[in-house]
């Protein structure tokens, strides 16, 4: 359970960073 939660945490952090990079280029995209 702990490992699964840790993986989800890292996955969410990566999604946030990717979304921020994409958002700067195309804000109307999302």
C-alpha positions in Angstrom: 0.0 0.0 0.0 2.8 2.4 0.9 4.6 1.8 -2.3 1.4 2.3 -4.3 0.7 5.6 -2.6 4.3 6.7 -3.2 4.0 5.9 -6.9 0.7 7.8 -7.2 2.4 10.8 -5.4 5.3 10.8 -7.9 2.9 10.4 -10.8 0.8 13.4 -9.7 3.9 15.5 -9.2 5.0 14.7 -12.7 1.6 15.5 -14.2 1.6 18.9 -12.4 5.0 19.8 -13.8 4.1 18.7 -17.3 0.8 20.5 -17.1 2.6 23.7 -16.0 5.1 23.5 -18.9 2.3 22.8 -21.4 0.1 25.5 -19.9 2.7 28.2 -20.4 2.8 27.4 -24.1 -0.9 26.7 -24.7 -3.2 28.0 -22.0 -6.4 27.5 -24.1 -5.4 23.9 -24.9 -6.7 22.7 -21.5 
